[in-house]
């Protein structure tokens, strides 16, 4: 498996070929083989101050955020450890103590 790249979505090293596509067994992400060359460096996620974020960083919330569908609120200054960057509108996937799994927008956090 030395020639097969890591999954661009979750970083898994267990991706495999399936026809003209690569498939990740952990997150079920599929991507074409010809697009695998430069996909890793294309996306840069920045916090509210312009600092570059990476998987595993610790961030703090800079604004009270209401949790949709619930009466819970993520308060200013809440520390979020071990973030994971994902594609989409909410580009940070994390777990917050007392609330659980959440998606956050990078514009509402600051890198610690």
Buried (B, 14 or more C-beta within 10 A) or exposed (E): EEEBBBBBBBBBEEBEEEEEBBBBEEBEBEBEBEEBEEEEEEEEBEBBEEBEBEBEBEBBBBEEBEEEEEEBEBEEEBEBEEBBBBEEEBBBBBEBEEBEEBEBEBEBBBBE
